[in-house]
Each structure stands twice: as C-alpha cells, then as structure tokens.
C-alpha cells in the first residue's frame, strides 16, 4: 500500500512546492526588470520594417547589425499596432517566456520522477536563486527566447522517440528557431544533433524508421533554416552577419575566454557538484541518461565556444541559456548516483528504498545549491572580468535615475533637423528615438567600420574593439552631429568649451534641468545659432567668466574645461565616458 500512494503524494508535494516558489519569485523579478541599450538596435530595425523601409538600421543600407531575427520580428508587433516604444510588450513577452521556461522544466521534472528520479520536480528550485539567469529574462534582449528554446529542445530530446514519434522533429524545430533567435545558437544545435545521434541513432538510421526519425527532424533545417539563410545572404550580401566582423568573432582569445568561464564558475557554485553529474552520466539509464548527456554535450559545446570567443562584455549573457538545464542536471545527477548506490546489489534494480535515498540526496543538493546560489547574489551583482559590465552597470544607460538615454534621444529628436547624419557609440535607444541616419562608431551596424582588421596580438574590450574615434574621420564619413557619451551634468559644458578645429559643442537642457552635449561637425547642415536661441540650449551670450561663476569654484570649472578640451581633440577617444 505504501509503495502505491507514497510516490503520488510525494510528487504532488514537490510540484506544489516548486509551483509556489515559482510564483513567489515572479513578482520581485518583474519589479526588477531593466533595459539593455543594445535591445533598441533590434527595435530600430523593427521600426524601419514597420515603416516600410525593410529590415535595416539606416534606410537604404542593408547591413545585418542584429543577430536575433525572430526577436526583432516579435518587437515589430507592438510597433505595428501603434506603440511608440516596444519595451512594455517585450517585457510582458519576456515574463511569459520566463513562466513558460519554468513550466517546461517542471514538466521535465515530472517525467523524470516517473523514470525513478523522485527529486526531479525540485531540480528547478536552485535556478530560481540564480541572479544572472533570471535577470537576463527581463532585459529587453532576446535571451528569454533563447533560454526557453534551449530548455524546450532538451526536453524533447529526452523523450523516447518510439513512444513520442514527434519528439525529434520538435527538438529540431526548437533548435532551428534557436539559431534564428541568436546566430550563435548554431553551436547549441550542433550539440543537439550530436546528442540525437548518440542517444537515438539506433532507430534514426534503421531502414524501417528512417523516414520518421531521420527525415522528419531534417525538415525544419531544409524547409526553414536553409531558406532563411539564403534570404539573409541575398538581402544583406554576406553569409556572416555584420556583428561577426564587428566583434572579431573570426579571432580566438582563449586566455580571456578561460578567465571569463572560470570566473563564472567561481561566482556560481557549479564545480563542487559536477562529480555527481559526471558519475550519473555513466550510471543513469533511459530518459535520465538522455537528459544528462544532452545537457552535458550542450554545456561542453557552449563553454568551448565562449572560451574561444573570449567571453562577452555583457555579464554572463552567453552562459545563462545553458545554465537553465545545467542547474537542474546537478540535482538529477545527485539523485541518480545515490539511487544507483542504494540499489539491490545482486540485480542492480532500483527499489523504493534506493529511490528514497536518491530523493534525499537530490533534495539535499537542491537545497544546498539554492542557498549557495542565493548567497552568491551580492558577488554576482558586482563581479566582472576586464572589459565586462555587470547587470547594474548595463542597466544604468536606460534607467531614469541615471543616464536615461531614452529621454536624451527624445530631446535630440525634437531639436535636430530631420535630414542630418548623426554619429554615436551609443547605438541603441538614442538613435531609436532620434531617428536619423546614424553612424554606429563601434561598427555593429556599419560594415565599413566592422571590417577594419583587428590585431590578434593587441585585443581590446570585448565586443568594442572597433571604434572610429577621430572627429576628422567621423566628419569624412558624412556625420553632421556627433553625440558624445550622454552623461547627464548639472552644468552646461559647452559654456567652458571653445570651438576646436571647426567643431563646436552645444549643451542641451533636459526636462530634469541637467545638460547633455552635441558636437556640431557641419555648421552648414545645422544652424548652431538657432539651436543656441532655443530655450532648451545653454544661452550663447553668457561669457566665459559668467560660466565659471555659475559653476562655482574656479578650480572645479577649469577641471571641467580641461576635460572638455581633451574630449574634443582630433584623434582622442571622444566616445569615452568622462
């Protein structure tokens, strides 16, 4: 009798506990939603698509400066129905994907429970404490769709194809959608393909089953992935997206990538539980084996790719999708190992007691991993490697309490002529709202800058190694206005900055009373005097002495003057943060 009702009661309890914890973690996460500036690069492509200009950053210039095709199309939906900004819709969609991802993980846990891993429904609990994984869902970037598709593909690959004939097809479809959501998903889909062959090759290549188990999974590749890439090459004129060149993905940087990977593993407590996962890879059978091997292969593939690439400047973004299955795999691995050790030594068949032992081991690892991960949050919020920014630093650019570049973009849009060309290193939210032809000085959306060779022996900041910083060269590219680093200041920097080499700094007043600067490169295209007459700008008639007096102490004013001169010298890194 005990053996009949106990597993059912335990499953119901674990599902209830996991569901409650998912619900309780949702609202704090939603309140902490944030915006990564690069999301608006994709949104600008979507805006131009809705306006009828095509999937382009600048009207008439076909440059593939995004790597998230499906996410870009989804962001076009709110714009098509009249929303001025897609971020609210994208945050709501991201929240739905967060819930859907945990729902799939819970469903996977229930299936693994039926396969003898009684702690599996609890395996998602440690992931709820993972600061980076959960925060990246509410950034406006494509990461939530990448995470969902990764978990969904792993789920389908775990199923027995003979009992679930469409499983391999659905896994392939998720993999293809993953590559169309982020181009480097090709690394993950390669791991999926290897896992499918290793785990299901017996039936995939059997003559009687080939049509269902081999041909069907190839259909998404042949009918969706191949036509999509043919369209890309035709539309943009290049097999590789422009970001491949802008981020120097053709070069390897193992040393920095290894530091990036090991720092992540040091911040989050993976390593101490990995031996249990490795043991379970040898000991587990059936669906449990499918799950663990698929996860391990994906983890190895993504880790190698990230290490070769040299990491990313956005805090652990490339590693979070695979974390969504690696964390549960640590719990499942502990349960499977303890289950095997407690099995009947003569027949090696698991009994109720061995499964109870596995449940205790899995639940203990889940609780320990949850607590350790939760304790790591303060460290995770502030730990980076050189050239990388944490989530709090990334979020400040679009935060109304800090830089508030959305407000800056709207101000520039209201005062600048429509037919000019602007240049900036901040290629996201400011050009989205100040919708002018824009030269992205980091080259992400500019083919000319992106293809400048990078010295493999003198690598720079992750993803920002291309940087057109000479004002003369920027002017030669046709820029009329340069938008320097939009740091809000309590004073008008233009009042203590004389014209240099035909350029002139103009300070614009934000609604908050703070100032941001415009660098006028072409006075023929921009009427500087008209700008200065506008009440939004610092008045032109104030003398240098008056400006210094406004700033207070002379020493402080001169320090601002010296910084301004340094920023306006030809050849200086004008996009740097003052």
C-alpha positions as CSV (number, residue, x, y, z in Angstrom):
1,X,0.0,0.0,0.0
2,X,2.8,2.4,0.9
3,X,4.5,1.8,-2.4
4,X,1.4,2.9,-4.2
5,X,0.3,6.1,-2.5
6,X,3.7,7.4,-1.3
7,X,5.1,8.3,-4.7
8,X,1.9,10.0,-5.7
9,X,1.8,12.1,-2.6
10,X,5.5,12.9,-2.9
11,X,5.1,14.1,-6.5
12,X,2.1,16.2,-5.6
13,X,4.0,17.8,-2.7
14,X,7.1,18.5,-4.8
15,X,5.0,20.0,-7.7
16,X,3.2,22.2,-5.2
17,X,6.4,23.4,-3.5
18,X,8.0,24.2,-6.9
19,X,4.9,26.0,-8.2
20,X,4.7,28.2,-5.1
21,X,8.3,29.1,-5.3
22,X,8.0,30.0,-9.0
23,X,5.0,32.2,-8.1
24,X,6.8,33.9,-5.2
25,X,9.9,34.7,-7.3
26,X,8.0,36.1,-10.2
27,X,6.9,39.5,-8.7
28,X,10.3,40.6,-7.4
29,X,11.8,39.7,-10.7
30,X,9.1,41.7,-12.6
31,X,9.8,44.7,-10.3
32,X,13.5,44.5,-11.1
33,X,13.0,44.5,-14.9
34,X,15.6,46.6,-16.7
35,X,16.6,47.6,-20.2
36,X,19.9,46.9,-22.0
37,X,20.6,49.6,-24.5
38,X,21.5,47.2,-27.3
39,X,17.9,45.9,-27.3
40,X,17.0,49.1,-29.1
41,X,19.3,48.3,-32.0
42,X,16.9,45.5,-32.9
43,X,13.9,47.7,-32.1
44,X,15.2,50.3,-34.6
45,X,15.4,47.5,-37.3
46,X,11.8,46.6,-36.4
47,X,10.7,50.2,-36.5
48,X,12.0,50.6,-40.1
49,X,10.4,47.3,-41.1
50,X,7.0,48.5,-39.9
51,X,7.6,51.9,-41.7
52,X,8.1,50.0,-44.9
53,X,11.9,50.6,-45.2
54,X,12.8,47.0,-44.8
55,X,14.8,45.2,-42.0
56,X,17.5,47.9,-41.9
57,X,19.2,50.1,-39.3
58,X,19.7,53.0,-41.7
59,X,17.2,53.5,-44.5
60,X,18.7,52.2,-47.8
61,X,21.7,50.5,-46.2
62,X,21.3,46.7,-45.9
63,X,23.6,45.8,-43.1
64,X,22.8,42.9,-40.8
65,X,23.7,44.5,-37.5
66,X,21.5,42.3,-35.4
67,X,21.8,38.5,-34.7
68,X,18.3,37.9,-33.3
69,X,15.9,37.7,-36.3
70,X,12.9,36.2,-34.5
71,X,13.2,38.6,-31.5
72,X,13.4,41.5,-33.9
73,X,10.2,40.4,-35.7
74,X,8.4,40.0,-32.4
75,X,9.4,43.5,-31.4
76,X,7.7,44.8,-34.6
77,X,4.3,43.6,-33.3
78,X,3.7,46.5,-30.8
79,X,5.2,49.0,-33.2
80,X,2.8,47.8,-35.9
81,X,-0.2,48.4,-33.7
82,X,1.0,52.0,-32.9
83,X,3.1,51.7,-29.8
84,X,5.9,54.3,-29.8
85,X,8.2,52.0,-27.8
86,X,8.0,48.2,-27.8
87,X,9.7,47.7,-24.4
88,X,6.5,47.2,-22.4
89,X,5.3,44.5,-24.8
90,X,8.7,42.8,-24.9
91,X,8.9,42.8,-21.1
92,X,5.5,41.2,-20.9
93,X,6.5,38.6,-23.6
94,X,9.7,38.0,-21.6
95,X,7.8,37.4,-18.4
96,X,5.6,34.9,-20.3
97,X,8.7,33.1,-21.5
98,X,10.1,33.0,-18.0
99,X,7.0,31.3,-16.8
100,X,6.9,29.0,-19.8
101,X,10.6,28.0,-19.3
102,X,9.9,27.0,-15.7
103,X,6.8,25.2,-16.7
104,X,8.8,23.1,-19.2
105,X,11.4,22.4,-16.5
106,X,8.6,21.3,-14.1
107,X,7.1,19.1,-16.8
108,X,10.5,17.6,-17.4
109,X,10.9,17.0,-13.6
110,X,7.5,15.2,-13.6
111,X,8.6,12.9,-16.4
112,X,12.0,12.3,-14.7
113,X,10.1,11.5,-11.5
114,X,8.2,8.8,-13.4
115,X,11.6,7.5,-14.6
116,X,12.7,7.0,-11.0
117,X,14.3,10.3,-10.1
118,X,11.9,11.3,-7.3
119,X,13.6,14.7,-6.5
120,X,13.4,15.8,-10.1
121,X,10.4,18.3,-9.7
122,X,12.6,20.1,-7.1
123,X,15.5,20.4,-9.5
124,X,14.4,23.8,-10.9
125,X,14.4,25.4,-7.4
126,X,18.1,26.3,-7.3
127,X,17.7,28.0,-10.6
128,X,15.2,30.4,-9.1
129,X,18.0,31.8,-7.0
130,X,20.4,32.4,-9.9
131,X,20.6,36.1,-10.2
132,X,22.1,36.3,-13.7
133,X,19.9,33.7,-15.3
134,X,16.6,35.3,-14.1
135,X,17.7,38.9,-14.5
136,X,18.5,38.4,-18.2
137,X,14.9,37.4,-18.9
138,X,13.8,41.0,-18.2
139,X,16.4,43.0,-20.1
140,X,14.6,43.6,-23.4
141,X,17.2,41.4,-25.1
142,X,16.5,38.1,-26.9
143,X,17.9,36.0,-24.0
144,X,14.4,34.8,-22.7
145,X,13.5,33.3,-26.1
146,X,17.0,31.7,-26.3
147,X,16.6,30.2,-22.8
148,X,13.1,28.9,-23.5
149,X,14.1,27.3,-26.8
150,X,17.2,25.7,-25.2
151,X,15.1,24.1,-22.4
152,X,12.3,23.0,-24.8
153,X,14.8,21.4,-27.2
154,X,16.5,19.5,-24.3
155,X,13.0,18.4,-23.1
156,X,12.1,16.9,-26.5
157,X,15.4,15.2,-26.9
158,X,14.9,13.4,-23.5
159,X,11.7,11.7,-24.7
160,X,11.7,8.2,-26.1
161,X,11.1,8.7,-29.9
162,X,9.3,5.4,-30.2
163,X,6.7,6.5,-27.6
164,X,6.7,10.1,-28.8
165,X,7.2,10.0,-32.6
166,X,7.2,13.8,-33.0
167,X,9.8,14.4,-30.3
168,X,12.9,14.6,-32.6
169,X,11.0,16.8,-35.1
170,X,10.0,19.2,-32.3
171,X,13.6,19.2,-30.9
172,X,14.9,20.1,-34.4
173,X,12.3,22.8,-34.8
174,X,13.3,24.3,-31.4
175,X,16.9,24.2,-32.5
176,X,16.3,25.9,-35.8
177,X,14.2,28.6,-34.0
178,X,17.1,29.0,-31.6
179,X,19.6,29.7,-34.4
180,X,17.1,32.3,-35.8
181,X,16.8,33.9,-32.4
182,X,20.6,34.2,-31.9
183,X,23.1,33.2,-34.5
184,X,25.5,31.5,-32.2
185,X,22.7,29.1,-31.4
186,X,24.3,27.0,-34.2
187,X,26.8,25.8,-31.5
188,X,23.9,24.5,-29.4
189,X,22.1,22.9,-32.3
190,X,25.3,21.1,-33.2
191,X,25.4,19.7,-29.7
192,X,21.7,18.7,-30.0
193,X,22.4,16.9,-33.3
194,X,25.3,15.0,-31.7
195,X,23.1,14.1,-28.7
196,X,20.3,12.9,-31.0
197,X,22.6,10.7,-33.0
198,X,24.4,9.2,-29.9
199,X,21.2,8.6,-27.9
200,X,18.7,7.7,-30.7
201,X,21.0,6.7,-33.6
202,X,19.8,3.1,-33.4
203,X,16.3,3.9,-34.5
204,X,17.2,7.0,-36.6
205,X,19.3,5.0,-39.1
206,X,17.2,1.9,-39.0
207,X,15.8,1.5,-42.5
208,X,12.2,0.9,-41.3
209,X,12.3,4.1,-39.1
210,X,14.4,6.4,-41.2
211,X,11.5,8.4,-42.6
212,X,10.0,9.2,-39.2
213,X,13.1,9.6,-37.1
214,X,15.7,10.9,-39.5
215,X,13.9,12.7,-42.3
216,X,11.3,14.4,-40.1
217,X,14.0,16.1,-37.9
218,X,15.7,17.3,-41.1
219,X,12.6,19.1,-42.3
220,X,12.9,22.2,-40.2
221,X,16.5,22.5,-41.4
222,X,15.7,22.1,-45.0
223,X,12.4,24.0,-45.1
224,X,13.2,26.8,-42.6
225,X,16.8,27.2,-41.8
226,X,18.3,26.9,-45.3
227,X,15.7,29.2,-47.0
228,X,16.2,31.7,-44.1
229,X,19.9,31.9,-44.6
230,X,19.6,32.1,-48.4
231,X,17.3,35.1,-47.9
232,X,19.9,36.6,-45.5
233,X,22.7,36.3,-48.0
234,X,20.6,37.7,-50.7
235,X,19.3,40.6,-48.6
236,X,22.4,41.6,-46.8
237,X,25.1,40.4,-49.3
238,X,27.1,38.4,-46.7
239,X,26.9,34.9,-45.2
240,X,28.2,36.2,-41.9
241,X,26.2,38.9,-40.1
242,X,28.0,42.2,-39.7
243,X,28.3,41.5,-35.9
244,X,30.7,38.7,-36.8
245,X,33.2,41.2,-38.1
246,X,32.3,44.0,-35.6
247,X,33.0,41.6,-32.6
248,X,36.1,40.0,-34.3
249,X,34.5,36.6,-33.9
250,X,36.9,35.3,-36.5
251,X,39.7,35.6,-34.0
252,X,40.2,33.3,-30.9
253,X,41.0,34.7,-27.5
254,X,41.3,31.6,-25.3
255,X,43.1,33.3,-22.4
256,X,40.5,35.9,-21.8
257,X,37.7,33.4,-22.5
258,X,39.1,30.9,-19.9
259,X,39.2,33.7,-17.3
260,X,35.6,34.6,-18.3
261,X,34.4,31.0,-17.9
262,X,36.3,30.2,-14.7
263,X,35.1,33.5,-13.1
264,X,31.5,32.5,-13.8
265,X,32.1,29.0,-12.3
266,X,33.7,30.7,-9.3
267,X,30.8,33.0,-8.7
268,X,28.1,30.3,-9.1
269,X,28.7,27.0,-7.2
270,X,28.8,24.6,-10.2
271,X,32.1,22.9,-9.7
272,X,31.6,21.3,-6.3
273,X,28.6,19.3,-7.6
274,X,30.0,18.4,-11.0
275,X,31.4,15.0,-9.9
276,X,27.9,13.8,-9.1
277,X,26.8,14.8,-12.6
278,X,29.8,13.1,-14.2
279,X,29.1,9.9,-12.2
280,X,25.5,9.9,-13.3
281,X,26.5,10.2,-16.9
282,X,27.9,6.7,-16.6
283,X,25.3,5.2,-14.3
284,X,22.0,6.6,-15.5
285,X,19.7,4.8,-17.9
286,X,16.7,5.7,-20.1
287,X,15.3,9.2,-20.0
288,X,17.6,10.2,-17.2
289,X,20.6,9.3,-19.3
290,X,19.1,11.2,-22.3
291,X,18.7,14.3,-20.2
292,X,22.1,14.3,-18.6
293,X,24.0,13.5,-21.8
294,X,22.1,16.1,-23.8
295,X,22.8,18.7,-21.1
296,X,26.5,17.8,-20.8
297,X,27.1,17.9,-24.5
298,X,25.4,21.3,-24.7
299,X,27.4,22.6,-21.7
300,X,30.7,21.5,-23.2
301,X,29.9,23.0,-26.7
302,X,28.8,26.3,-25.3
303,X,31.7,26.5,-22.9
304,X,34.2,25.9,-25.6
305,X,32.6,28.4,-27.9
306,X,32.5,31.1,-25.2
307,X,36.1,30.4,-24.3
308,X,37.3,30.6,-27.9
309,X,35.4,33.8,-28.4
310,X,36.9,35.5,-25.4
311,X,33.7,35.9,-23.5
312,X,31.3,38.9,-23.8
313,X,31.1,42.4,-22.3
314,X,27.5,41.7,-21.1
315,X,27.6,39.9,-17.7
316,X,27.4,36.1,-18.4
317,X,24.8,36.5,-21.1
318,X,26.2,33.8,-23.3
319,X,26.3,31.3,-20.5
320,X,22.9,31.8,-19.0
321,X,20.8,29.8,-21.5
322,X,22.7,26.5,-20.9
323,X,22.6,27.3,-17.1
324,X,18.8,26.7,-17.4
325,X,19.4,22.9,-17.9
326,X,22.8,22.5,-16.1
327,X,21.5,23.6,-12.7
328,X,18.6,21.0,-12.8
329,X,21.1,18.4,-14.1
330,X,23.2,18.8,-10.9
331,X,20.2,17.8,-8.8
332,X,19.2,15.0,-11.1
333,X,22.8,13.7,-11.2
334,X,23.0,13.6,-7.4
335,X,19.7,11.7,-7.2
336,X,20.7,9.2,-10.0
337,X,24.0,8.5,-8.4
338,X,22.6,7.9,-4.9
339,X,19.8,5.8,-6.4
340,X,22.3,3.6,-8.1
341,X,24.4,3.2,-5.0
342,X,21.4,2.2,-2.9
343,X,20.0,-0.3,-5.5
344,X,19.9,-4.0,-4.9
345,X,23.5,-5.2,-5.3
346,X,22.5,-8.5,-6.9
347,X,20.2,-7.3,-9.7
348,X,21.1,-3.6,-9.6
349,X,17.4,-2.9,-9.8
350,X,16.2,0.2,-8.0
351,X,13.9,-0.3,-5.1
352,X,11.6,2.0,-3.3
353,X,14.3,2.5,-0.6
354,X,17.0,3.2,-3.2
355,X,14.8,5.8,-4.7
356,X,14.1,7.3,-1.3
357,X,17.8,7.5,-0.8
358,X,18.2,9.2,-4.2
359,X,15.4,11.6,-3.3
360,X,17.1,12.6,-0.1
361,X,20.4,13.2,-1.9
362,X,18.7,15.2,-4.7
363,X,16.7,17.3,-2.3
364,X,19.8,18.0,-0.2
365,X,21.7,19.1,-3.3
366,X,18.7,21.2,-4.4
367,X,18.5,22.9,-1.0
368,X,22.3,23.4,-0.7
369,X,22.6,24.7,-4.3
370,X,19.7,27.1,-3.7
371,X,21.3,28.6,-0.6
372,X,24.8,28.8,-2.1
373,X,23.4,30.4,-5.2
374,X,21.3,32.9,-3.2
375,X,24.3,33.8,-1.1
376,X,26.3,34.4,-4.3
377,X,23.9,37.1,-5.5
378,X,25.8,40.1,-4.0
379,X,29.0,38.7,-5.5
380,X,27.3,38.1,-8.9
381,X,26.0,41.7,-9.0
382,X,29.5,43.1,-8.8
383,X,31.9,40.6,-10.2
384,X,33.2,41.0,-13.7
385,X,36.3,40.3,-15.7
386,X,38.3,43.1,-17.5
387,X,36.2,44.6,-20.3
388,X,32.9,43.3,-18.9
389,X,30.0,45.2,-17.3
390,X,27.7,43.8,-14.6
391,X,23.9,44.0,-15.0
392,X,23.6,47.0,-12.7
393,X,26.2,48.8,-14.9
394,X,24.4,47.7,-18.1
395,X,21.1,48.9,-16.8
396,X,22.1,52.4,-15.9
397,X,22.1,53.7,-19.5
398,X,18.3,53.4,-19.9
399,X,17.5,54.0,-16.2
400,X,15.6,57.2,-15.4
401,X,17.6,57.5,-12.2
402,X,20.9,57.5,-14.0
403,X,21.7,58.2,-17.7
404,X,18.2,58.0,-19.0
405,X,19.2,57.8,-22.7
406,X,15.6,57.5,-23.8
407,X,14.9,61.0,-22.6
408,X,18.2,62.1,-24.3
409,X,17.1,60.6,-27.6
410,X,13.7,62.2,-27.5
411,X,15.3,65.6,-26.7
412,X,17.7,65.3,-29.6
413,X,14.9,64.2,-31.9
414,X,12.9,67.3,-31.1
415,X,15.7,69.8,-31.8
416,X,17.8,68.4,-34.7
417,X,17.0,68.7,-38.4
418,X,15.5,65.6,-40.0
419,X,17.9,65.3,-42.9
420,X,21.2,65.2,-41.0
421,X,23.5,62.3,-40.2
422,X,24.4,61.6,-36.6
423,X,27.3,59.6,-35.2
424,X,27.5,57.9,-31.8
425,X,28.9,55.0,-29.8
426,X,25.5,54.6,-28.1
427,X,23.7,53.0,-31.0
428,X,20.6,51.7,-29.2
429,X,17.9,53.8,-27.5
430,X,19.2,57.3,-28.5
431,X,19.1,56.6,-32.3
432,X,15.8,54.7,-31.8
433,X,14.1,57.9,-30.6
434,X,16.4,60.3,-32.6
435,X,15.6,58.5,-35.8
436,X,18.2,60.0,-38.2
437,X,20.8,58.3,-40.4
438,X,23.3,57.1,-37.8
439,X,26.9,56.0,-37.9
440,X,27.5,53.4,-35.2
441,X,31.1,54.2,-34.3
442,X,31.6,50.7,-32.8
443,X,30.7,49.3,-36.2
444,X,27.9,46.9,-35.1
445,X,25.6,48.3,-37.8
446,X,28.3,49.8,-40.0
447,X,30.0,47.4,-42.5
448,X,32.9,49.8,-43.2
449,X,34.0,50.2,-39.5
450,X,33.3,46.5,-38.7
451,X,35.7,45.2,-41.4
452,X,38.7,47.2,-40.2
453,X,41.2,44.4,-39.3
454,X,41.8,43.8,-35.6
455,X,45.3,42.9,-34.4
456,X,45.1,39.5,-32.8
457,X,48.1,40.4,-30.6
458,X,46.5,43.6,-29.3
459,X,42.9,42.8,-28.3
460,X,40.7,45.4,-26.8
461,X,37.4,45.5,-24.8
462,X,35.0,42.6,-25.5
463,X,32.8,43.4,-28.4
464,X,34.1,47.0,-28.7
465,X,37.4,46.6,-30.4
466,X,36.2,48.6,-33.4
467,X,36.0,52.3,-32.6
468,X,36.1,55.2,-35.0
469,X,37.1,57.9,-32.6
470,X,38.8,60.6,-34.8
471,X,36.5,63.6,-35.3
472,X,38.0,64.3,-38.7
473,X,37.4,60.8,-39.9
474,X,33.9,60.9,-38.5
475,X,33.2,64.1,-40.4
476,X,34.6,62.5,-43.6
477,X,32.1,59.7,-43.2
478,X,29.3,62.3,-43.6
479,X,28.4,62.9,-39.9
480,X,26.9,66.3,-39.2
481,X,26.5,65.9,-35.5
482,X,28.4,63.7,-33.0
483,X,26.5,62.6,-29.9
484,X,29.2,62.1,-27.3
485,X,28.8,60.0,-24.2
486,X,25.4,61.1,-22.9
487,X,26.4,61.6,-19.2
488,X,23.9,64.0,-17.5
489,X,25.7,67.0,-16.0
490,X,24.4,69.7,-13.7
491,X,26.1,72.4,-15.8
492,X,26.4,73.3,-19.5
493,X,29.8,72.0,-20.5
494,X,29.6,74.0,-23.8
495,X,30.0,77.3,-21.9
496,X,33.5,76.5,-21.0
497,X,34.5,74.7,-24.2
498,X,35.7,76.9,-27.2
499,X,35.4,75.7,-30.8
500,X,38.2,73.4,-31.9
501,X,39.1,72.5,-35.5
502,X,35.8,73.6,-36.9
503,X,33.7,71.7,-34.3
504,X,31.5,73.2,-31.7
505,X,30.0,71.8,-28.5
506,X,26.4,72.7,-27.7
507,X,24.7,71.9,-24.4
508,X,21.1,70.8,-24.4
509,X,18.9,71.1,-21.3
510,X,16.9,68.1,-20.3
511,X,13.5,68.4,-18.6
512,X,15.2,67.4,-15.3
513,X,17.4,70.5,-15.6
514,X,20.6,68.5,-16.4
515,X,22.6,69.0,-19.5
516,X,23.9,66.7,-22.3
517,X,26.1,67.7,-25.2
518,X,26.0,67.7,-29.0
519,X,29.2,68.1,-31.1
520,X,28.4,70.0,-34.2
521,X,30.7,68.9,-37.1
522,X,29.0,70.5,-40.0
523,X,27.6,74.0,-39.4
524,X,26.2,74.1,-43.0
525,X,23.8,71.3,-42.0
526,X,23.0,72.5,-38.5
527,X,22.1,76.1,-37.6
528,X,24.1,76.5,-34.4
529,X,22.8,80.0,-33.7
530,X,19.2,78.8,-34.0
531,X,20.0,76.0,-31.6
532,X,21.5,78.3,-29.1
533,X,18.5,80.6,-29.3
534,X,16.3,77.7,-28.3
535,X,15.4,77.7,-24.6
536,X,16.5,74.1,-24.4
537,X,20.1,75.1,-25.0
538,X,22.6,77.0,-23.0
539,X,22.4,80.7,-23.9
540,X,25.2,81.9,-26.2
541,X,25.6,85.4,-24.8
542,X,27.0,84.2,-21.5
543,X,30.6,84.9,-21.2
544,X,33.3,82.6,-20.1
545,X,33.6,84.5,-16.8
546,X,29.8,84.1,-16.2
547,X,30.0,80.4,-17.0
548,X,32.9,80.0,-14.5
549,X,30.9,81.9,-11.9
550,X,27.9,79.7,-12.5
551,X,30.0,76.6,-11.9
552,X,31.2,78.0,-8.5
553,X,34.8,77.5,-7.7
554,X,37.3,78.4,-10.4
555,X,39.4,75.3,-9.8
556,X,36.4,73.0,-10.4
557,X,35.4,74.9,-13.5
558,X,38.9,74.7,-15.0
559,X,38.9,71.0,-14.4
560,X,35.7,70.6,-16.4
561,X,37.3,72.8,-19.1
562,X,40.4,70.6,-19.3
563,X,38.2,67.5,-19.7
564,X,36.2,69.2,-22.4
565,X,39.3,70.1,-24.4
566,X,40.6,66.6,-24.1
567,X,37.4,65.2,-25.4
568,X,37.4,67.5,-28.5
569,X,40.9,66.9,-29.7
570,X,41.1,65.1,-33.0
571,X,42.1,61.5,-32.5
572,X,41.0,61.4,-28.9
573,X,38.5,58.7,-27.9
574,X,35.6,61.0,-28.0
575,X,33.1,58.4,-27.1
576,X,34.6,57.5,-23.8
577,X,32.7,58.3,-20.6
578,X,34.1,61.5,-19.0
